[in-house]
Amino acid sequence: MANHLTPTELAHEAGLDRRDVITKCVEWGVPIFNGKIDKTLFLSSLDEFAGASAKQVATA
């Protein structure tokens, strides 16, 4: 199983839109190298930021 995926492939696996994947990479500082994104780094960042957002909503 590949660890470096194109934004389209990663969007399919993460259940997001391709444009959202690219936007989140830019926001979170996840590098896109030669058109490929590290799947593990992206998904761990997604979990981290989704957890932080849920925590903020719960305390509000």
C-alpha positions in Angstrom: 0.0 0.0 0.0 1.4 3.4 -1.0 2.2 6.0 1.6 2.5 9.0 -0.8 -0.6 9.7 -2.7 -1.9 12.3 -5.1 -4.4 14.8 -3.7 -7.1 13.0 -5.7 -6.2 9.6 -4.2 -5.9 11.0 -0.7 -9.2 12.8 -1.0 -10.9 9.5 -1.9 -9.4 7.8 1.1 -10.1 10.6 3.5 -13.7 11.2 2.3 -12.9 14.8 1.3 -12.9 16.9 -1.8 -9.5 17.2 -3.7 -9.6 21.0 -3.2 -10.1 20.5 0.6 -7.1 18.2 0.8 -4.8 20.8 -0.9 -6.2 23.6 1.2 -5.7 21.7 4.5 -2.1 20.8 3.4 -1.4 24.5 3.0 -3.1 25.5 6.3 -1.4 22.8 8.3 2.0 22.9 6.7 1.8 19.3 5.3 4.3 19.3 2.4 3.2 18.4 -1.2 6.4 17.1 -2.9 6.3 16.3 -6.6 2.5 16.2 -6.5 2.4 13.6 -3.7 1.3 13.9 -0.1 2.4 11.7 2.8 -0.8 9.9 3.8 0.2 9.2 7.4 1.2 12.8 8.0 -2.0 14.2 6.5 -4.3 11.8 8.3 -2.6 12.4 11.7 -2.9 16.1 11.1 -6.5 15.7 10.2 -7.1 13.7 13.5 -5.2 16.3 15.5 -7.0 19.3 14.1 -10.4 17.6 14.1 -9.9 16.7 17.8 -8.9 20.3 18.6 -12.0 21.6 16.9 -14.2 19.2 18.7 -12.6 20.1 22.0 -13.3 23.8 21.3 -16.9 23.2 20.4 -17.4 21.1 23.6 -16.0 23.9 25.9 -18.0 26.7 24.2 
